[in-house]
Amino acid sequence: MKLVIAVVQDKDSNRLSNALIKEGFRATKLASTGGFLRAGNTTFMIGTEDERVNEALQVIKANCKIREQMVTPVSPMGGTTDSYIPFPVEVQVGGAAVFVLPVERFEHF
Protein backbone atom coordinates (compact mmCIF):
# COMPACT_ATOMS: atom_id res chain seq x y z
CA MET A 1 0.00 0.00 0.00
CA LYS A 2 1.11 3.57 -0.73
CA LEU A 3 0.13 7.02 0.46
CA VAL A 4 0.03 9.57 -2.36
CA ILE A 5 0.24 13.16 -1.11
CA ALA A 6 -0.59 15.75 -3.77
CA VAL A 7 -0.38 19.50 -3.17
CA VAL A 8 -2.44 21.30 -5.83
CA GLN A 9 -3.62 24.83 -6.48
CA ASP A 10 -7.11 25.58 -5.15
CA LYS A 11 -8.29 26.26 -8.73
CA ASP A 12 -7.72 22.57 -9.56
CA SER A 13 -9.08 21.15 -6.31
CA ASN A 14 -12.73 20.49 -7.24
CA ARG A 15 -11.87 19.09 -10.67
CA LEU A 16 -9.30 16.72 -9.15
CA SER A 17 -11.64 15.68 -6.34
CA ASN A 18 -14.39 14.77 -8.81
CA ALA A 19 -11.96 12.87 -11.06
CA LEU A 20 -10.56 10.86 -8.14
CA ILE A 21 -14.07 9.88 -7.04
CA LYS A 22 -15.01 8.93 -10.62
CA GLU A 23 -11.95 6.63 -10.83
CA GLY A 24 -12.69 5.00 -7.47
CA PHE A 25 -10.02 6.66 -5.31
CA ARG A 26 -10.82 7.79 -1.81
CA ALA A 27 -9.01 10.91 -0.65
CA THR A 28 -8.81 13.26 2.29
CA LYS A 29 -8.54 16.97 1.44
CA LEU A 30 -6.67 19.43 3.64
CA ALA A 31 -6.50 23.20 3.21
CA SER A 32 -2.90 24.38 2.94
CA THR A 33 -0.96 27.50 2.00
CA GLY A 34 2.03 27.75 -0.30
CA GLY A 35 5.19 29.38 1.00
CA PHE A 36 6.33 31.24 -2.12
CA LEU A 37 3.13 32.97 -3.26
CA ARG A 38 1.30 32.54 0.06
CA ALA A 39 -1.67 31.34 -1.99
CA GLY A 40 -4.30 28.78 -1.08
CA ASN A 41 -3.59 25.16 -1.94
CA THR A 42 -5.32 21.89 -1.29
CA THR A 43 -3.39 18.85 -0.10
CA PHE A 44 -4.88 15.48 -1.04
CA MET A 45 -3.95 12.35 0.88
CA ILE A 46 -4.79 9.26 -1.17
CA GLY A 47 -4.26 5.76 0.16
CA THR A 48 -4.09 3.17 -2.61
CA GLU A 49 -2.77 -0.26 -3.53
CA ASP A 50 0.72 -0.36 -5.06
CA GLU A 51 -0.62 -1.38 -8.47
CA ARG A 52 -2.92 1.68 -8.67
CA VAL A 53 -0.30 4.34 -7.91
CA ASN A 54 0.42 5.10 -11.59
CA GLU A 55 -3.31 5.39 -12.27
CA ALA A 56 -3.67 7.89 -9.41
CA LEU A 57 -0.72 9.88 -10.75
CA GLN A 58 -2.31 10.02 -14.21
CA VAL A 59 -5.57 11.34 -12.72
CA ILE A 60 -3.64 14.03 -10.84
CA LYS A 61 -1.59 14.98 -13.92
CA ALA A 62 -4.69 15.21 -16.13
CA ASN A 63 -6.53 17.52 -13.74
CA CYS A 64 -3.85 19.87 -12.37
CA LYS A 65 -2.66 22.38 -14.94
CA ILE A 66 0.40 24.63 -14.87
CA ARG A 67 -0.51 28.24 -15.69
CA GLU A 68 1.26 31.59 -15.91
CA GLN A 69 0.41 34.27 -13.35
CA MET A 70 1.62 37.81 -12.74
CA VAL A 71 2.74 38.37 -9.13
CA THR A 72 4.27 41.26 -7.26
CA PRO A 73 7.03 40.00 -4.97
CA VAL A 74 6.69 40.79 -1.29
CA SER A 75 9.25 43.41 -0.23
CA PRO A 76 12.04 42.16 2.02
CA MET A 77 11.55 43.00 5.68
CA GLY A 78 14.73 43.88 7.46
CA GLY A 79 16.90 42.20 4.84
CA THR A 80 18.99 43.53 2.03
CA THR A 81 17.23 45.04 -0.96
CA ASP A 82 20.02 44.26 -3.45
CA SER A 83 18.03 41.56 -5.26
CA TYR A 84 14.52 42.90 -4.65
CA ILE A 85 12.42 43.32 -7.81
CA PRO A 86 9.74 46.00 -7.16
CA PHE A 87 7.57 45.23 -10.20
CA PRO A 88 5.28 42.32 -11.16
CA VAL A 89 6.88 39.24 -12.70
CA GLU A 90 5.31 36.31 -14.52
CA VAL A 91 5.74 32.95 -12.79
CA GLN A 92 4.46 29.43 -13.37
CA VAL A 93 1.89 28.27 -10.81
CA GLY A 94 -0.34 25.26 -10.51
CA GLY A 95 0.40 21.71 -11.45
CA ALA A 96 0.95 19.39 -8.53
CA ALA A 97 3.71 18.50 -6.11
CA VAL A 98 3.27 14.78 -5.47
CA PHE A 99 4.91 12.51 -2.91
CA VAL A 100 4.47 8.73 -2.89
CA LEU A 101 5.23 7.09 0.46
CA PRO A 102 5.18 3.46 1.55
CA VAL A 103 2.54 2.59 4.16
CA GLU A 104 3.76 0.18 6.80
CA ARG A 105 0.33 -0.33 8.34
CA PHE A 106 -3.25 0.79 7.68
CA GLU A 107 -6.27 0.27 9.90
CA HIS A 108 -9.82 1.56 9.52
CA PHE A 109 -12.08 1.57 12.58
N, CA, C and O atoms as CSV, one atom per row, in Angstrom:
chain,resi,resn,atom,element,x,y,z
A,1,MET,N,N,0.842,-1.178,0.000
A,1,MET,CA,C,0.000,0.000,0.000
A,1,MET,C,C,0.881,1.233,0.000
A,1,MET,O,O,1.976,1.232,0.564
A,2,LYS,N,N,0.388,2.294,-0.645
A,2,LYS,CA,C,1.106,3.567,-0.734
A,2,LYS,C,C,0.201,4.705,-0.297
A,2,LYS,O,O,-1.025,4.617,-0.374
A,3,LEU,N,N,0.833,5.771,0.162
A,3,LEU,CA,C,0.135,7.015,0.456
A,3,LEU,C,C,0.631,8.044,-0.548
A,3,LEU,O,O,1.816,8.375,-0.577
A,4,VAL,N,N,-0.288,8.549,-1.375
A,4,VAL,CA,C,0.033,9.572,-2.358
A,4,VAL,C,C,-0.412,10.904,-1.762
A,4,VAL,O,O,-1.587,11.092,-1.446
A,5,ILE,N,N,0.540,11.826,-1.614
A,5,ILE,CA,C,0.237,13.160,-1.108
A,5,ILE,C,C,0.425,14.124,-2.270
A,5,ILE,O,O,1.522,14.231,-2.818
A,6,ALA,N,N,-0.639,14.824,-2.648
A,6,ALA,CA,C,-0.585,15.747,-3.774
A,6,ALA,C,C,-0.991,17.142,-3.308
A,6,ALA,O,O,-2.093,17.337,-2.795
A,7,VAL,N,N,-0.096,18.106,-3.491
A,7,VAL,CA,C,-0.378,19.497,-3.168
A,7,VAL,C,C,-0.720,20.194,-4.476
A,7,VAL,O,O,0.114,20.287,-5.376
A,8,VAL,N,N,-1.964,20.688,-4.576
A,8,VAL,CA,C,-2.440,21.297,-5.829
A,8,VAL,C,C,-2.998,22.679,-5.554
A,8,VAL,O,O,-3.368,23.002,-4.425
A,9,GLN,N,N,-3.055,23.487,-6.597
A,9,GLN,CA,C,-3.620,24.832,-6.475
A,9,GLN,C,C,-5.127,24.719,-6.256
A,9,GLN,O,O,-5.776,23.833,-6.813
A,10,ASP,N,N,-5.677,25.614,-5.448
A,10,ASP,CA,C,-7.111,25.584,-5.153
A,10,ASP,C,C,-7.973,25.560,-6.418
A,10,ASP,O,O,-9.042,24.949,-6.427
A,11,LYS,N,N,-7.516,26.220,-7.482
A,11,LYS,CA,C,-8.291,26.264,-8.729
A,11,LYS,C,C,-8.504,24.875,-9.318
A,11,LYS,O,O,-9.476,24.660,-10.042
A,12,ASP,N,N,-7.624,23.935,-9.025
A,12,ASP,CA,C,-7.725,22.575,-9.563
A,12,ASP,C,C,-8.372,21.592,-8.591
A,12,ASP,O,O,-8.622,20.441,-8.947
A,13,SER,N,N,-8.641,22.037,-7.378
A,13,SER,CA,C,-9.084,21.151,-6.308
A,13,SER,C,C,-10.388,20.414,-6.612
A,13,SER,O,O,-10.443,19.190,-6.497
A,14,ASN,N,N,-11.432,21.139,-6.998
A,14,ASN,CA,C,-12.728,20.487,-7.241
A,14,ASN,C,C,-12.670,19.529,-8.425
A,14,ASN,O,O,-13.232,18.435,-8.378
A,15,ARG,N,N,-11.987,19.948,-9.486
A,15,ARG,CA,C,-11.873,19.090,-10.665
A,15,ARG,C,C,-11.136,17.791,-10.312
A,15,ARG,O,O,-11.547,16.706,-10.725
A,16,LEU,N,N,-10.050,17.911,-9.550
A,16,LEU,CA,C,-9.301,16.720,-9.151
A,16,LEU,C,C,-10.124,15.840,-8.223
A,16,LEU,O,O,-10.130,14.617,-8.371
A,17,SER,N,N,-10.812,16.444,-7.275
A,17,SER,CA,C,-11.635,15.678,-6.340
A,17,SER,C,C,-12.689,14.857,-7.081
A,17,SER,O,O,-12.874,13.676,-6.789
A,18,ASN,N,N,-13.374,15.473,-8.028
A,18,ASN,CA,C,-14.389,14.766,-8.815
A,18,ASN,C,C,-13.782,13.647,-9.650
A,18,ASN,O,O,-14.368,12.570,-9.757
A,19,ALA,N,N,-12.619,13.889,-10.239
A,19,ALA,CA,C,-11.963,12.868,-11.063
A,19,ALA,C,C,-11.503,11.688,-10.215
A,19,ALA,O,O,-11.617,10.540,-10.646
A,20,LEU,N,N,-10.988,11.950,-9.023
A,20,LEU,CA,C,-10.560,10.862,-8.141
A,20,LEU,C,C,-11.750,9.989,-7.743
A,20,LEU,O,O,-11.655,8.761,-7.742
A,21,ILE,N,N,-12.865,10.626,-7.409
A,21,ILE,CA,C,-14.071,9.881,-7.041
A,21,ILE,C,C,-14.547,9.042,-8.224
A,21,ILE,O,O,-14.900,7.874,-8.055
A,22,LYS,N,N,-14.559,9.628,-9.411
A,22,LYS,CA,C,-15.005,8.926,-10.622
A,22,LYS,C,C,-14.164,7.676,-10.894
A,22,LYS,O,O,-14.677,6.661,-11.365
A,23,GLU,N,N,-12.857,7.763,-10.588
A,23,GLU,CA,C,-11.949,6.634,-10.828
A,23,GLU,C,C,-11.854,5.679,-9.640
A,23,GLU,O,O,-11.075,4.727,-9.676
A,24,GLY,N,N,-12.630,5.921,-8.600
A,24,GLY,CA,C,-12.694,4.997,-7.468
A,24,GLY,C,C,-11.628,5.193,-6.407
A,24,GLY,O,O,-11.357,4.277,-5.630
A,25,PHE,N,N,-11.013,6.376,-6.358
A,25,PHE,CA,C,-10.023,6.663,-5.314
A,25,PHE,C,C,-10.698,7.428,-4.190
A,25,PHE,O,O,-11.518,8.317,-4.419
A,26,ARG,N,N,-10.335,7.063,-2.974
A,26,ARG,CA,C,-10.819,7.792,-1.808
A,26,ARG,C,C,-9.700,8.705,-1.345
A,26,ARG,O,O,-8.544,8.287,-1.269
A,27,ALA,N,N,-10.035,9.946,-1.035
A,27,ALA,CA,C,-9.008,10.912,-0.653
A,27,ALA,C,C,-9.494,11.793,0.488
A,27,ALA,O,O,-10.691,12.030,0.649
A,28,THR,N,N,-8.551,12.264,1.264
A,28,THR,CA,C,-8.810,13.261,2.291
A,28,THR,C,C,-8.215,14.570,1.808
A,28,THR,O,O,-7.064,14.609,1.374
A,29,LYS,N,N,-8.998,15.650,1.882
A,29,LYS,CA,C,-8.543,16.969,1.441
A,29,LYS,C,C,-8.222,17.824,2.656
A,29,LYS,O,O,-8.977,17.862,3.627
A,30,LEU,N,N,-7.081,18.512,2.583
A,30,LEU,CA,C,-6.675,19.435,3.642
A,30,LEU,C,C,-6.388,20.801,3.027
A,30,LEU,O,O,-5.755,20.885,1.974
A,31,ALA,N,N,-6.841,21.858,3.666
A,31,ALA,CA,C,-6.499,23.202,3.212
A,31,ALA,C,C,-5.049,23.472,3.591
A,31,ALA,O,O,-4.625,23.157,4.703
A,32,SER,N,N,-4.290,24.054,2.667
A,32,SER,CA,C,-2.896,24.377,2.937
A,32,SER,C,C,-2.544,25.683,2.238
A,32,SER,O,O,-3.302,26.172,1.401
A,33,THR,N,N,-1.400,26.241,2.584
A,33,THR,CA,C,-0.957,27.503,2.002
A,33,THR,C,C,0.459,27.351,1.510
A,33,THR,O,O,1.326,26.829,2.211
A,34,GLY,N,N,0.689,27.820,0.276
A,34,GLY,CA,C,2.028,27.753,-0.296
A,34,GLY,C,C,2.949,28.788,0.326
A,34,GLY,O,O,2.497,29.853,0.745
A,35,GLY,N,N,4.227,28.483,0.388
A,35,GLY,CA,C,5.192,29.377,0.997
A,35,GLY,C,C,5.642,30.502,0.093
A,35,GLY,O,O,5.865,31.617,0.566
A,36,PHE,N,N,5.785,30.239,-1.213
A,36,PHE,CA,C,6.331,31.242,-2.119
A,36,PHE,C,C,5.322,32.343,-2.421
A,36,PHE,O,O,5.613,33.523,-2.222
A,37,LEU,N,N,4.141,31.967,-2.900
A,37,LEU,CA,C,3.127,32.966,-3.259
A,37,LEU,C,C,2.135,33.217,-2.136
A,37,LEU,O,O,1.290,34.106,-2.240
A,38,ARG,N,N,2.231,32.446,-1.070
A,38,ARG,CA,C,1.298,32.537,0.055
A,38,ARG,C,C,-0.145,32.416,-0.426
A,38,ARG,O,O,-1.043,33.095,0.073
A,39,ALA,N,N,-0.345,31.543,-1.399
A,39,ALA,CA,C,-1.666,31.341,-1.991
A,39,ALA,C,C,-2.273,30.044,-1.467
A,39,ALA,O,O,-1.563,29.154,-1.000
A,40,GLY,N,N,-3.594,29.956,-1.552
A,40,GLY,CA,C,-4.295,28.777,-1.083
A,40,GLY,C,C,-4.013,27.561,-1.942
A,40,GLY,O,O,-4.012,27.639,-3.171
A,41,ASN,N,N,-3.779,26.455,-1.295
A,41,ASN,CA,C,-3.589,25.165,-1.941
A,41,ASN,C,C,-4.515,24.163,-1.279
A,41,ASN,O,O,-5.108,24.434,-0.235
A,42,THR,N,N,-4.628,23.012,-1.897
A,42,THR,CA,C,-5.322,21.889,-1.287
A,42,THR,C,C,-4.366,20.707,-1.307
A,42,THR,O,O,-3.757,20.414,-2.335
A,43,THR,N,N,-4.234,20.035,-0.183
A,43,THR,CA,C,-3.391,18.851,-0.098
A,43,THR,C,C,-4.301,17.630,-0.039
A,43,THR,O,O,-5.145,17.510,0.849
A,44,PHE,N,N,-4.115,16.730,-0.997
A,44,PHE,CA,C,-4.876,15.483,-1.043
A,44,PHE,C,C,-4.020,14.366,-0.477
A,44,PHE,O,O,-2.847,14.234,-0.824
A,45,MET,N,N,-4.610,13.566,0.394
A,45,MET,CA,C,-3.953,12.347,0.882
A,45,MET,C,C,-4.761,11.172,0.351
A,45,MET,O,O,-5.936,11.008,0.680
A,46,ILE,N,N,-4.110,10.354,-0.480
A,46,ILE,CA,C,-4.788,9.263,-1.165
A,46,ILE,C,C,-4.090,7.957,-0.798
A,46,ILE,O,O,-2.920,7.757,-1.123
A,47,GLY,N,N,-4.802,7.089,-0.132
A,47,GLY,CA,C,-4.263,5.759,0.163
A,47,GLY,C,C,-4.696,4.802,-0.937
A,47,GLY,O,O,-5.881,4.730,-1.264
A,48,THR,N,N,-3.747,4.065,-1.511
A,48,THR,CA,C,-4.088,3.167,-2.609
A,48,THR,C,C,-3.151,1.962,-2.646
A,48,THR,O,O,-2.064,1.980,-2.069
A,49,GLU,N,N,-3.596,0.925,-3.336
A,49,GLU,CA,C,-2.768,-0.261,-3.526
A,49,GLU,C,C,-1.591,0.091,-4.430
A,49,GLU,O,O,-1.684,1.002,-5.252
A,50,ASP,N,N,-0.493,-0.627,-4.275
A,50,ASP,CA,C,0.721,-0.358,-5.060
A,50,ASP,C,C,0.441,-0.336,-6.558
A,50,ASP,O,O,0.962,0.518,-7.276
A,51,GLU,N,N,-0.376,-1.267,-7.030
A,51,GLU,CA,C,-0.617,-1.385,-8.466
A,51,GLU,C,C,-1.475,-0.254,-9.039
A,51,GLU,O,O,-1.584,-0.127,-10.258
A,52,ARG,N,N,-2.087,0.572,-8.179
A,52,ARG,CA,C,-2.920,1.681,-8.674
A,52,ARG,C,C,-2.244,3.046,-8.555
A,52,ARG,O,O,-2.850,4.067,-8.880
A,53,VAL,N,N,-0.997,3.071,-8.094
A,53,VAL,CA,C,-0.302,4.342,-7.912
A,53,VAL,C,C,-0.175,5.095,-9.236
A,53,VAL,O,O,-0.476,6.287,-9.291
A,54,ASN,N,N,0.262,4.429,-10.295
A,54,ASN,CA,C,0.417,5.104,-11.589
A,54,ASN,C,C,-0.907,5.647,-12.106
A,54,ASN,O,O,-0.949,6.716,-12.714
A,55,GLU,N,N,-1.979,4.916,-11.866
A,55,GLU,CA,C,-3.310,5.387,-12.272
A,55,GLU,C,C,-3.677,6.668,-11.518
A,55,GLU,O,O,-4.203,7.612,-12.108
A,56,ALA,N,N,-3.396,6.693,-10.208
A,56,ALA,CA,C,-3.671,7.892,-9.405
A,56,ALA,C,C,-2.836,9.069,-9.909
A,56,ALA,O,O,-3.336,10.191,-9.994
A,57,LEU,N,N,-1.581,8.822,-10.241
A,57,LEU,CA,C,-0.715,9.883,-10.749
A,57,LEU,C,C,-1.229,10.433,-12.074
A,57,LEU,O,O,-1.147,11.638,-12.315
A,58,GLN,N,N,-1.758,9.567,-12.934
A,58,GLN,CA,C,-2.313,10.020,-14.205
A,58,GLN,C,C,-3.547,10.897,-13.997
A,58,GLN,O,O,-3.734,11.889,-14.703
A,59,VAL,N,N,-4.386,10.531,-13.031
A,59,VAL,CA,C,-5.572,11.344,-12.725
A,59,VAL,C,C,-5.139,12.719,-12.227
A,59,VAL,O,O,-5.712,13.733,-12.625
A,60,ILE,N,N,-4.140,12.756,-11.365
A,60,ILE,CA,C,-3.640,14.035,-10.845
A,60,ILE,C,C,-3.063,14.875,-11.988
A,60,ILE,O,O,-3.370,16.061,-12.110
A,61,LYS,N,N,-2.235,14.259,-12.813
A,61,LYS,CA,C,-1.594,14.980,-13.918
A,61,LYS,C,C,-2.621,15.545,-14.900
A,61,LYS,O,O,-2.457,16.655,-15.405
A,62,ALA,N,N,-3.672,14.785,-15.167
A,62,ALA,CA,C,-4.688,15.210,-16.134
A,62,ALA,C,C,-5.564,16.352,-15.617
A,62,ALA,O,O,-6.203,17.049,-16.406
A,63,ASN,N,N,-5.597,16.544,-14.305
A,63,ASN,CA,C,-6.530,17.517,-13.740
A,63,ASN,C,C,-5.878,18.710,-13.042
A,63,ASN,O,O,-6.582,19.576,-12.523
A,64,CYS,N,N,-4.563,18.766,-13.020
A,64,CYS,CA,C,-3.854,19.866,-12.368
A,64,CYS,C,C,-2.943,20.530,-13.384
A,64,CYS,O,O,-1.902,19.984,-13.747
A,65,LYS,N,N,-3.335,21.698,-13.837
A,65,LYS,CA,C,-2.655,22.380,-14.936
A,65,LYS,C,C,-1.680,23.440,-14.433
A,65,LYS,O,O,-1.947,24.137,-13.454
A,66,ILE,N,N,-0.548,23.547,-15.120
A,66,ILE,CA,C,0.397,24.631,-14.868
A,66,ILE,C,C,-0.091,25.842,-15.652
A,66,ILE,O,O,-0.484,25.717,-16.812
A,67,ARG,N,N,-0.066,27.006,-15.026
A,67,ARG,CA,C,-0.508,28.237,-15.687
A,67,ARG,C,C,0.451,29.367,-15.344
A,67,ARG,O,O,1.189,29.293,-14.361
A,68,GLU,N,N,0.434,30.401,-16.154
A,68,GLU,CA,C,1.260,31.591,-15.914
A,68,GLU,C,C,0.444,32.598,-15.113
A,68,GLU,O,O,-0.757,32.751,-15.333
A,69,GLN,N,N,1.105,33.283,-14.182
A,69,GLN,CA,C,0.414,34.269,-13.354
A,69,GLN,C,C,1.363,35.426,-13.063
A,69,GLN,O,O,2.549,35.218,-12.805
A,70,MET,N,N,0.837,36.634,-13.105
A,70,MET,CA,C,1.624,37.814,-12.735
A,70,MET,C,C,1.548,37.995,-11.224
A,70,MET,O,O,0.459,37.989,-10.648
A,71,VAL,N,N,2.703,38.154,-10.581
A,71,VAL,CA,C,2.744,38.367,-9.133
A,71,VAL,C,C,3.681,39.520,-8.824
A,71,VAL,O,O,4.647,39.764,-9.547
A,72,THR,N,N,3.388,40.217,-7.754
A,72,THR,CA,C,4.271,41.259,-7.259
A,72,THR,C,C,4.986,40.690,-6.043
A,72,THR,O,O,4.340,40.360,-5.049
A,73,PRO,N,N,6.301,40.568,-6.103
A,73,PRO,CA,C,7.035,40.000,-4.971
A,73,PRO,C,C,6.830,40.813,-3.702
A,73,PRO,O,O,6.688,42.034,-3.749
A,74,VAL,N,N,6.815,40.132,-2.583
A,74,VAL,CA,C,6.693,40.791,-1.286
A,74,VAL,C,C,8.033,41.458,-0.988
A,74,VAL,O,O,9.085,40.850,-1.187
A,75,SER,N,N,8.002,42.703,-0.513
A,75,SER,CA,C,9.247,43.412,-0.228
A,75,SER,C,C,9.957,42.767,0.950
A,75,SER,O,O,9.311,42.285,1.881
A,76,PRO,N,N,11.289,42.758,0.913
A,76,PRO,CA,C,12.043,42.164,2.020
A,76,PRO,C,C,11.862,42.983,3.293
A,76,PRO,O,O,11.840,44.213,3.246
A,77,MET,N,N,11.736,42.312,4.415
A,77,MET,CA,C,11.549,42.997,5.680
A,77,MET,C,C,12.819,42.844,6.505
A,77,MET,O,O,13.121,41.761,7.006
A,78,GLY,N,N,13.540,43.910,6.636
A,78,GLY,CA,C,14.732,43.884,7.463
A,78,GLY,C,C,15.942,43.278,6.774
A,78,GLY,O,O,17.026,43.245,7.356
A,79,GLY,N,N,15.782,42.800,5.550
A,79,GLY,CA,C,16.898,42.195,4.836
A,79,GLY,C,C,17.483,43.162,3.834
A,79,GLY,O,O,17.112,44.335,3.787
A,80,THR,N,N,18.390,42.664,3.045
A,80,THR,CA,C,18.986,43.529,2.031
A,80,THR,C,C,18.026,43.672,0.869
A,80,THR,O,O,17.224,42.776,0.604
A,81,THR,N,N,18.105,44.787,0.181
A,81,THR,CA,C,17.235,45.044,-0.962
A,81,THR,C,C,17.990,44.932,-2.277
A,81,THR,O,O,17.486,45.357,-3.317
A,82,ASP,N,N,19.198,44.363,-2.246
A,82,ASP,CA,C,20.019,44.264,-3.452
A,82,ASP,C,C,19.330,43.485,-4.561
A,82,ASP,O,O,19.424,43.872,-5.726
A,83,SER,N,N,18.643,42.404,-4.236
A,83,SER,CA,C,18.031,41.562,-5.259
A,83,SER,C,C,16.514,41.718,-5.328
A,83,SER,O,O,15.848,40.932,-6.001
A,84,TYR,N,N,15.968,42.699,-4.656
A,84,TYR,CA,C,14.520,42.904,-4.645
A,84,TYR,C,C,14.048,43.472,-5.980
A,84,TYR,O,O,14.616,44.440,-6.486
A,85,ILE,N,N,13.001,42.864,-6.549
A,85,ILE,CA,C,12.417,43.319,-7.808
A,85,ILE,C,C,11.080,43.969,-7.465
A,85,ILE,O,O,10.151,43.268,-7.065
A,86,PRO,N,N,10.953,45.304,-7.611
A,86,PRO,CA,C,9.743,45.998,-7.156
A,86,PRO,C,C,8.581,45.981,-8.143
A,86,PRO,O,O,7.592,46.676,-7.911
A,87,PHE,N,N,8.652,45.230,-9.219
A,87,PHE,CA,C,7.573,45.230,-10.202
A,87,PHE,C,C,7.074,43.805,-10.431
A,87,PHE,O,O,7.793,42.848,-10.143
A,88,PRO,N,N,5.847,43.649,-10.947
A,88,PRO,CA,C,5.279,42.316,-11.157
A,88,PRO,C,C,6.127,41.480,-12.119
A,88,PRO,O,O,6.698,41.994,-13.082
A,89,VAL,N,N,6.190,40.191,-11.833
A,89,VAL,CA,C,6.884,39.244,-12.702
A,89,VAL,C,C,5.934,38.088,-13.006
A,89,VAL,O,O,5.036,37.786,-12.220
A,90,GLU,N,N,6.142,37.453,-14.145
A,90,GLU,CA,C,5.313,36.312,-14.521
A,90,GLU,C,C,5.982,35.032,-14.031
A,90,GLU,O,O,7.162,34.800,-14.296
A,91,VAL,N,N,5.220,34.200,-13.311
A,91,VAL,CA,C,5.740,32.946,-12.792
A,91,VAL,C,C,4.782,31.811,-13.156
A,91,VAL,O,O,3.603,32.034,-13.431
A,92,GLN,N,N,5.311,30.605,-13.153
A,92,GLN,CA,C,4.459,29.432,-13.368
A,92,GLN,C,C,3.877,29.002,-12.032
A,92,GLN,O,O,4.597,28.887,-11.040
A,93,VAL,N,N,2.567,28.765,-12.010
A,93,VAL,CA,C,1.890,28.275,-10.815
A,93,VAL,C,C,1.027,27.083,-11.212
A,93,VAL,O,O,0.818,26.820,-12.396
A,94,GLY,N,N,0.544,26.387,-10.235
A,94,GLY,CA,C,-0.339,25.258,-10.509
A,94,GLY,C,C,0.427,23.967,-10.661
A,94,GLY,O,O,1.537,23.815,-10.151
A,95,GLY,N,N,-0.185,23.040,-11.370
A,95,GLY,CA,C,0.400,21.714,-11.446
A,95,GLY,C,C,0.188,21.014,-10.117
A,95,GLY,O,O,-0.770,21.303,-9.399
A,96,ALA,N,N,1.068,20.109,-9.797
A,96,ALA,CA,C,0.947,19.390,-8.530
A,96,ALA,C,C,2.320,18.979,-8.048
A,96,ALA,O,O,3.177,18.583,-8.838
A,97,ALA,N,N,2.523,19.076,-6.748
A,97,ALA,CA,C,3.712,18.503,-6.112
A,97,ALA,C,C,3.227,17.211,-5.468
A,97,ALA,O,O,2.357,17.234,-4.598
A,98,VAL,N,N,3.792,16.082,-5.899
A,98,VAL,CA,C,3.273,14.780,-5.473
A,98,VAL,C,C,4.364,13.978,-4.786
A,98,VAL,O,O,5.493,13.902,-5.269
A,99,PHE,N,N,4.017,13.383,-3.659
A,99,PHE,CA,C,4.909,12.510,-2.912
A,99,PHE,C,C,4.239,11.144,-2.809
A,99,PHE,O,O,3.043,11.060,-2.532
A,100,VAL,N,N,4.995,10.082,-3.029
A,100,VAL,CA,C,4.469,8.727,-2.888
A,100,VAL,C,C,5.276,8.056,-1.781
A,100,VAL,O,O,6.493,7.907,-1.887
A,101,LEU,N,N,4.581,7.653,-0.720
A,101,LEU,CA,C,5.234,7.086,0.457
A,101,LEU,C,C,4.742,5.664,0.724
A,101,LEU,O,O,3.568,5.362,0.512
A,102,PRO,N,N,5.631,4.799,1.184
A,102,PRO,CA,C,5.176,3.456,1.548
A,102,PRO,C,C,4.367,3.512,2.848
A,102,PRO,O,O,4.665,4.309,3.737
A,103,VAL,N,N,3.360,2.674,2.948
A,103,VAL,CA,C,2.537,2.587,4.156
A,103,VAL,C,C,2.873,1.282,4.848
A,103,VAL,O,O,2.661,0.202,4.295
A,104,GLU,N,N,3.392,1.382,6.046
A,104,GLU,CA,C,3.758,0.184,6.800
A,104,GLU,C,C,2.521,-0.529,7.352
A,104,GLU,O,O,2.473,-1.756,7.427
A,105,ARG,N,N,1.521,0.274,7.737
A,105,ARG,CA,C,0.334,-0.331,8.341
A,105,ARG,C,C,-0.837,0.608,8.125
A,105,ARG,O,O,-0.690,1.827,8.204
A,106,PHE,N,N,-2.013,0.031,7.851
A,106,PHE,CA,C,-3.250,0.792,7.684
A,106,PHE,C,C,-4.367,0.076,8.428
A,106,PHE,O,O,-4.537,-1.136,8.296
A,107,GLU,N,N,-5.120,0.830,9.207
A,107,GLU,CA,C,-6.274,0.275,9.900
A,107,GLU,C,C,-7.426,1.257,9.759
A,107,GLU,O,O,-7.225,2.472,9.784
A,108,HIS,N,N,-8.625,0.729,9.612
A,108,HIS,CA,C,-9.817,1.563,9.518
A,108,HIS,C,C,-10.804,1.090,10.558
A,108,HIS,O,O,-11.236,-0.063,10.522
A,109,PHE,N,N,-11.173,1.963,11.490
A,109,PHE,CA,C,-12.084,1.573,12.578
A,109,PHE,C,C,-13.447,2.163,12.363
A,109,PHE,O,O,-14.349,1.946,13.173
